[in-house]
């Protein structure tokens, strides 16, 4: 039986699920093949035939719908009417892969602010940092403090931009992971500057600001978190299943370590030095043990994030935003080594990220079912939302 139901202006449709006769309010049955005229609206059967005029309907009495959920106007009475799917929200399932939700204006503006500051700093570095002879005498005072100013401010702007996203998307659920990464990375740096393990023997200069424990600038543990989180989110996009925690931790640690292929030559190879190596290594003064220390520390940080259940809130973060944030942060040291002409470092960085991209293309999920964590519905993987 095929029914078409209509009512007057400002109406809500009534649903007639699961019964051969649609039951209208007041328990009056609309029989197949009958026409019901009431005021400005009417209900028709698929065949003609008039129903006697009903006074209470003629007076304009409104029908109270059985179901407040709008349904299609044309349906088969023997076909159950299902609830319409709720629209996608910006809050994806907590166990899913990173979100692909759209960015808010504030989130987009934050990235543009960070990008604008980075480009401005690089332009200034290329025009004046590498050519101090171009600096007017009146600006020599600013030039002397500019290296400390731009380095510290770059980290602080990056922290504010990421913090705005985290608060908007995950409220304060990320704080435990932040504290863990901050404390663990500080301990690794404090141990490294004191004993040479796990990074080698080095010492920070005054350009990075006040130090914790007399050896580690406070912005250093902060910067570890600013890149550790995007690395973990990107690794989860490659290995989203809950059972893939081991390759996810390893891949995230690699993505974090690749950053140092550009960072160390930019910050410690030539003046001004942000840290100084006590022993000369083969990679722009950096010893190879430093990369091993980065990998080991990265595994420790990513493991802590896994244990603290970062997947429950990190899936709310837009994946493409996190990739853009990671790339803009990388742009500062990468741009510096390009301007300095350190081409081996540029090629090493490019080769490292090309290999990482190959791993992603090879290991990423091919379907929503593969992207879904074990035991979760298939719609909770990549694109299941939407961080």
N, C-alpha and C positions, 0 to 999 in steps of 0.2 A: 504494500500500500504506500502511496506517495502523497504526502501532505505538504501544503504550503500554508504557513501561519503568518498573519499580519495583524497589526493593531494600529491604534491611532498615533498622532504626533506625540513626541516625548515619551514613547513607550519603551518597555523592555520586553524582549522576546521570552516566551515561555518555552521550556524544553519538554519534550515528551519522550524520554528515553525508555527503551526496554519494554514496551507494552503495545499490543496491536491497536489499541485505542488510546489516543492522547487524552489524558484526564486534565480538564481545565479546572480553575478554582471554583469552589462550590460543588465539586464532585459531579459536574455535568459533563457527560461524555460527548465527544464530537465523533459521530459515526461516519464511516467511510461514505463518500458520495453525497455529503450534505454541504449546503452553503449557509454560513452563519453571518448575518449582517448586524452590526452593532455600532450605532453612532457613526463616527468617522472611519472606523476600521472594520475589517471583516476577515473571517477565516473561511477558506474554501477547501473543498475536497477536490480530488482529481476529476470527479465527474460532477455534473450539474445537480440540481435539486435544491429547493429552498427550505430552510428551517423556519418554522413559525416565529414571528417577531416576538422578542422577549422584552417585556416592559422595563425590567430593571436595567437591561443593557441600553435600551433606547434612551433612558434618562441620563446616560453618560457615565454610568458607574464603571470605574476602572478595574481592570483585571489585575490581581496581584500575582506576579510571576512565581512559579514553583521554584525556579532556580534563578538566582541573581546573575549567573554567568551567561553572557550573550552566546548564542549558538547560531550556526548557519540557518537561514530561513527555509531552506529546502533540504529535506532529508527523508530517508526511509524510516518508517516507524519501527521496523523490525531491526534496525541497525542502532546499536547503543551509541549515544552521544557522549563523546569524551570531552574532558576539560581541555581548553586550549592551553598550549604550552606557554609557560611564563617566559617573558622576554629575557634575553641574556642580560646578566647583570655584570657589574665590575667586580663582583666577589665570587671567584671561581671556587669549585670544590677544593677543600683544604688539602687533599692528598694528590691533587693533579699536578701536571707539569706547569711550568711558568705561564702566566696569563698572556694573552694577546690583545688585551683591552686597549681601547683608545686612550690617548693621553689627555689629561686636562690642560687647560690653558696655563695653569700655574706650573705644572710639570714640564710642559713644553718651554715655557719661559725660563725655567731653571736651567734646562740644557742649553738654551741660547745664551744665557748669561755666562755659563761656564765656558762655552765655546768662544764667545766674544772676548772674555778675559784671556783665554789661552792664546788666541790669535794676536791680541794686542801685545801680550808679553813676548811672543815669538818675533813679532815685527820689531819691537824695541830691542830685543836681543840681537837680531840680525843687523839692524841699522847702527846701534850704539854699543851693545854689549861686546861685540866682536871687533868694533872699531871705536875705541874710546876717544880717538883723536877727533871724531866728529862731534863730540859732546861740547856744547857751549860752556864756558867757564862758570856761568851762573848756575848750571845744573850739575856741576861736579859733586856737590853735596848729596843730591838725590841719587846720583849714579852709585855712590859708595854704599848706600843703604838699599838700593833697588833689588839686589840679588836676594837679600833676606826678605824684603817686603813682598816681592812677587812669588817667591817659593812658598812662604807661609800663607799668604792670602789665597793662593791657588788651592791649597789643601783645605782651608777654611770654607771657601766658596763651594768646593766639591762636597764638603761635609753638610753644609746647609741645604744644598740642592738635593742630595740623597736623603737627608733627614726629612725634608718636606714630603717627599714621595712616601717614605716609610710610615710617617704619622698618618698621612691621608689614606693609605692603602691597608696598613696593618696595625694601626693604632700604636700601642707600645709593646706589642708582642715580640718585637725584634730586640728589645733591650738586653735580654739575657744573652743572646748570641753576640751582641756588640761587646758586652762586658767580658765575655769569655775570650773573644778574639783580641780585644785590647790587652787583657792581662797576659794571655799566652804569648802574644807577639812582643810585649814589653819584656817578659822574662827571657825570651830568646835573644832579643837585642841586648839586654843587660848582661846576659851570660856571654854573648859574642864579643861585646866591647871589653869585657873583663878577662876572658879566658881564651878567646880566639875560636871558640866553638859556639854554634855550628857554622859560622860564616867566614871565619878567618879573623886575623888581627886587623882591626880598624878603629877609628875614633871619629866621632862627629865634631864638626866645627860649630861656631856660634851662629851660623847663618840660619839655622832651623829653630832658633828660639830657646826658651827655657827648657831645662832638662829635668827628668825624673831620676832620682837616685844619683844625680851628678854625672850621668853618662848618656842617657837616652832622651833626645828632645821629645816633648809630649806629643808633637804632631806625627811622630813616626808610627806609634801603635795605631793612631787614628787613621793614617793613610793605609795601613795594612787592612783594616776593615773596609775602607772605601773601595778597595779592589778585590778583596776576598769575597765579598757578597756578590758582585756581578759575576765573578768567575764561577762561584757555586751555582748561581742561577743558570748560567749558560751551560754548565756541565749537566745540570738536571734536564735541560732541554734535549741533550744528547742521550742521556741515560735516565729516563724518567721513572722507571719502575722501582718500587721499593726494594726489590731484591737486588737491584744493580748498584747498591751503595758503594761497593768497593771500586768498580771502575769510575763511578761518579766522583768519589773523593780523589782518586788518582788524576783524573782528567782536570778537575778543578784546580788541583795543586800545580799541574803543568801550565794551565792558563795563567795562573798567578805568577809563576816563575818566568814565563815569557816576557812579562812586563820588565823584568830586570835586565833583559838583553839590551834594552834601550836606556833604562833608567841609570844603570851604573856608569856607562861611558859618559852620559850627559852630566852627571852630578859629581863624578870623582876622577875623571881623566885629566882635565886641565882646569886651570884657575877660572872662576872661583870654585873652591872645593867645598862641597857640602859634607863630605866625609873623606878621610885620608886613610889609605891602606898602609899598614906598617911593613908589608912585604909586597913586592912587585909580582903581579901575576901575568899570564899570557894574554888575557882578554882586556886590553885597555887598562892595565895595572890590576885588574881583578883576578884573584886566584880562583881556580875551578871549584875549590871547596865551597865557595860562596853559592854557586848554583845548587850544589848538593844541600847546603843549609836552607836555601829557599824552598827546595822540594820537600825536605823533611818538615820544615815549619808549616808549609802549605798543607801537607797531609794532616798535621796536628790540628790546624785551624778548621779545615773542612770536616774532619772527624768530629770536632766539638760541635759544629753546626748541625751535623747529622744527629748526634746524640741529643741535642737540645730541641730537636723536632722543627728545624727551620722550614721544612716542607709545608708545615701547617699554615705558615704566613707568607713564605716567599712565593708561593703559587699565586698570590694576589698581585705580585709585581709584574708589570708589563715586560715581557722578554725583550722586545725591540727597544724599549727605553733603556733597559739595563745594558744592552749591547752598545747603544749609542753613548751612554755614560762611560762605559769602559773605554770605548774608542777615543772619546774626547780627553779623558784622563791620560791615556797613552800618547795622545798627540803632543803633549808638552815635551817629554823627553825625546820622542821620535823627531819632532821638529828641530830640537836643539842639535841632535847629532847629524841631521841633514844639513843644517846651516854650518856646522863645524866641519863638514866633509868627512865624517867618520863612516865611510861607506861599507866597511866590513861589518860594523855593528848594524847598519841599516839592512844589509843583505841577510845577516843572521836573524834579525827580528822578523823580516818579511818571510824568510824560509820557515821559521818556527810557527808563525801564524798560518802559513799555507798548509803545513803539516797538520796543525790542529783543525783547520777547516776540513781537510781530508778525513780526519777521524770522525768529525761530526757527520759528514755526508755518508760515511760508511756505517756508522753505528746508530744514527738517529732512527726513531720509530717510523715505520712506513705507513701506519694506519693509526686511527684513534684507539683501536683495541690494543695495539702494541704500546701506545703512549700511556695507556691507563695503568695505574699501579695495581698490584695484585689485589683482587677482591673488590675493586671499585668498578662502577659502571663504565661502559666504554666511552661515554661522553665526557669523562673527566680528564682526558689527556690534553695534548696540545690543541689549543683552540676550543677546549671544552667549556670555556667561559664565555668568554671574556669579553709577574705578572706582570 
